[in-house]
């Protein structure tokens, strides 16, 4: 079994076998030296690019492991598996076609929408600056839920909310909640 090289911004942290990732502390990445369980830290490191090695033979397995955990905890009706990487979406659709998937993208064109429809990807996650009321209507008509990412400020947050998008990823949920409380859609 090959060791995983764990790095942060190209700085060496450690090398661990995948089964050794249980309760590893990475203070330069996690505040307060918080420890994570092995799959949780593996997924976090994997998704943020902190794992560096050729693990192409193992990559296909992560989607299966994630799907198993989702089913084990009974949250399959409460979650959408999203990725910026189209190949990850395809592998997840293959591993667990019954799970909903979403594609995070900075480009939304007809090709993107057609390939999403072809594999049953139900949630379109466009970069927030692409979101307008007309586009949200179009995407809804094509059968997609719309959840924006890249909300950098309150002004953009308000625009996305007012567009009719189904959701957004924000770093200031208190401001979104306050805006939703005083705004009717």
Rosetta blueprint (number, residue, H / E / L):
1 X L
2 X L
3 X L
4 X E
5 X E
6 X E
7 X E
8 X E
9 X L
10 X L
11 X E
12 X E
13 X E
14 X E
15 X E
16 X E
17 X L
18 X H
19 X H
20 X H
21 X L
22 X L
23 X L
24 X E
25 X L
26 X L
27 X L
28 X L
29 X L
30 X L
31 X H
32 X H
33 X H
34 X L
35 X L
36 X E
37 X L
38 X H
39 X H
40 X H
41 X H
42 X H
43 X H
44 X H
45 X H
46 X H
47 X H
48 X L
49 X L
50 X L
51 X E
52 X E
53 X L
54 X L
55 X L
56 X H
57 X H
58 X H
59 X H
60 X H
61 X H
62 X H
63 X H
64 X H
65 X H
66 X H
67 X H
68 X H
69 X H
70 X H
71 X H
72 X H
73 X L
74 X L
75 X L
76 X L
77 X L
78 X L
79 X L
80 X E
81 X E
82 X E
83 X E
84 X L
85 X L
86 X H
87 X H
88 X H
89 X H
90 X H
91 X H
92 X H
93 X H
94 X H
95 X H
96 X L
97 X L
98 X L
99 X L
100 X E
101 X E
102 X E
103 X E
104 X E
105 X E
106 X L
107 X L
108 X L
109 X L
110 X H
111 X H
112 X H
113 X H
114 X H
115 X H
116 X H
117 X H
118 X H
119 X H
120 X L
121 X L
122 X L
123 X E
124 X E
125 X E
126 X E
127 X E
128 X H
129 X H
130 X H
131 X L
132 X L
133 X H
134 X H
135 X H
136 X H
137 X H
138 X H
139 X H
140 X H
141 X H
142 X L
143 X L
144 X L
145 X E
146 X E
147 X E
148 X E
149 X E
150 X L
151 X L
152 X L
153 X L
154 X H
155 X H
156 X H
157 X H
158 X H
159 X H
160 X H
161 X H
162 X H
163 X H
164 X L
165 X L
166 X L
167 X E
168 X E
169 X L
170 X L
171 X L
172 X L
173 X H
174 X H
175 X H
176 X H
177 X H
178 X H
179 X H
180 X H
181 X H
182 X H
183 X L
184 X L
185 X L
